[in-house]
Amino acid sequence: MIDLRSDTVTMPNKDMRKAMYNSEVGDDVYGEDPTVNKLQEIASEITGKEDSLLVTSGTMGNLVSLLTLTNRGEEIILGNKCHVYAWEGSGVSIYGGISMKIINNNNDGSFEIDELESSINPLDDHKPITSTISIENTHNQCGGSPLTLDFIENVKSIADKNNLKIHMDGARLFNASVALRKSVKDIVKNVDSVTFCLSKGLSCPIGSIISGTKPFIAEARRWRKSIGGGMRQAGVIAAAGIYAFDNMVDRLEEDHLNAKNLAEGLSVIPEIIIDTEHVKTNIVRFELSDKVNSHEFETELKKEGIFFNSSYGSIRMVTHYGIDSKDIDEVINKTAKLVKNLI
Ligand SMILES: *Cc1c(COP(=O)(O)O)cnc(C)c1O
């Protein structure tokens, strides 16, 4: 089975498990887990923020961050294709009474700065107070695009002008850093809070990190506790994260190369619609022309042992630690054969 559904299917390797096995632990709700504390310190160094917090998932990271930055009844602005809006069960609305204003995502995960500016509510009793802008980096549904630093700077200038805060959903922040050849610190310097996942390309079994100012993290700890996210001997998880910072970041380059090769291989197959230039990290999205029945395509390719996700009529294949270049060749060959049979 070649599993391209997501980089979340990555398994902790032997050395990561060893680090977990050997971890020193304590009760983290009391702040007494030395391994969690160490992970959070390293995360703060990497992000250049004052403090950091381990949470169970990216979804919890986004939820806790947005609950911390945004008061009940206020509004956040976010892209129509972003994970917080589309794939997190409206947590911010359910738990925070926060309203979401959706603006159009461009293909690269950015949005038009004019549209952003005009979507900020004026002070008016009829309207929720606009409080926070949420951006996603890399942008999952926009083909894993890393946001440009220029775009983030433009968002920041609008935020400053209007007294708004910025949250970055950086589930795949390290993929952005590797692809852009920019430090994580540079990428997040203009945002108030950032979430990134340990459990995706970095191959940990569980965990995400939130980073921000000291007061932000202190408040985020309260929110984490109140939604049931306080963990006890979480050093077992944190040890995997520390291992990943040292060993799993640089290798993301390999995932990006595999994704590029996959995209290029697929692009020469007739009836597959793909923009190879758009593939900058580990996510490959493509569509099928009308000549291919997409339902049949999906069922038949899965029968060949190739697994992937599809949504909104587009197919997504994600490269990761468990995929090598031979797998990529196999996927290209089997896809080419299948398409030939289907047209
Ligand atoms: C996966 C993902 C998340 C959520 O992470 P989980 O750990 O699965 O909850 C958030 N944002 C983006 C962009 C993601 O791809």
Ligand as a Chemical Component Dictionary entry (heavy atoms), coordinates in Angstrom:
data_LIG
# 
_chem_comp.id                   LIG 
_chem_comp.type                 NON-POLYMER 
_chem_comp.pdbx_formal_charge   0 
_chem_comp.three_letter_code    LIG 
# 
loop_
_chem_comp_atom.comp_id 
_chem_comp_atom.atom_id 
_chem_comp_atom.alt_atom_id 
_chem_comp_atom.type_symbol 
_chem_comp_atom.charge 
_chem_comp_atom.model_Cartn_x 
_chem_comp_atom.model_Cartn_y 
_chem_comp_atom.model_Cartn_z 
_chem_comp_atom.pdbx_ordinal 
LIG C1 C1 C 0 -4.006 19.111 9.548  1  
LIG C2 C2 C 0 -4.275 20.545 9.617  2  
LIG C3 C3 C 0 -4.764 21.124 10.791 3  
LIG C4 C4 C 0 -5.235 20.327 11.977 4  
LIG O1 O1 O 0 -4.364 19.475 12.516 5  
LIG P1 P1 P 0 -4.866 18.201 13.349 6  
LIG O2 O2 O 0 -3.661 17.876 14.128 7  
LIG O3 O3 O 0 -5.249 17.190 12.341 8  
LIG O4 O4 O 0 -6.005 18.637 14.188 9  
LIG C5 C5 C 0 -4.902 22.486 10.819 10 
LIG N1 N1 N 0 -4.600 23.229 9.757  11 
LIG C6 C6 C 0 -4.141 22.715 8.612  12 
LIG C7 C7 C 0 -3.806 23.618 7.476  13 
LIG C8 C8 C 0 -3.975 21.344 8.496  14 
LIG O5 O5 O 0 -3.541 20.829 7.336  15 
# 
loop_
_chem_comp_bond.comp_id 
_chem_comp_bond.atom_id_1 
_chem_comp_bond.atom_id_2 
_chem_comp_bond.value_order 
_chem_comp_bond.pdbx_ordinal 
LIG C1 C2 SING 1  
LIG C2 C3 SING 2  
LIG C2 C8 DOUB 3  
LIG C3 C4 SING 4  
LIG C3 C5 DOUB 5  
LIG C4 O1 SING 6  
LIG O1 P1 SING 7  
LIG P1 O2 DOUB 8  
LIG P1 O3 SING 9  
LIG P1 O4 SING 10 
LIG C5 N1 SING 11 
LIG N1 C6 DOUB 12 
LIG C6 C7 SING 13 
LIG C6 C8 SING 14 
LIG C8 O5 SING 15 
# 
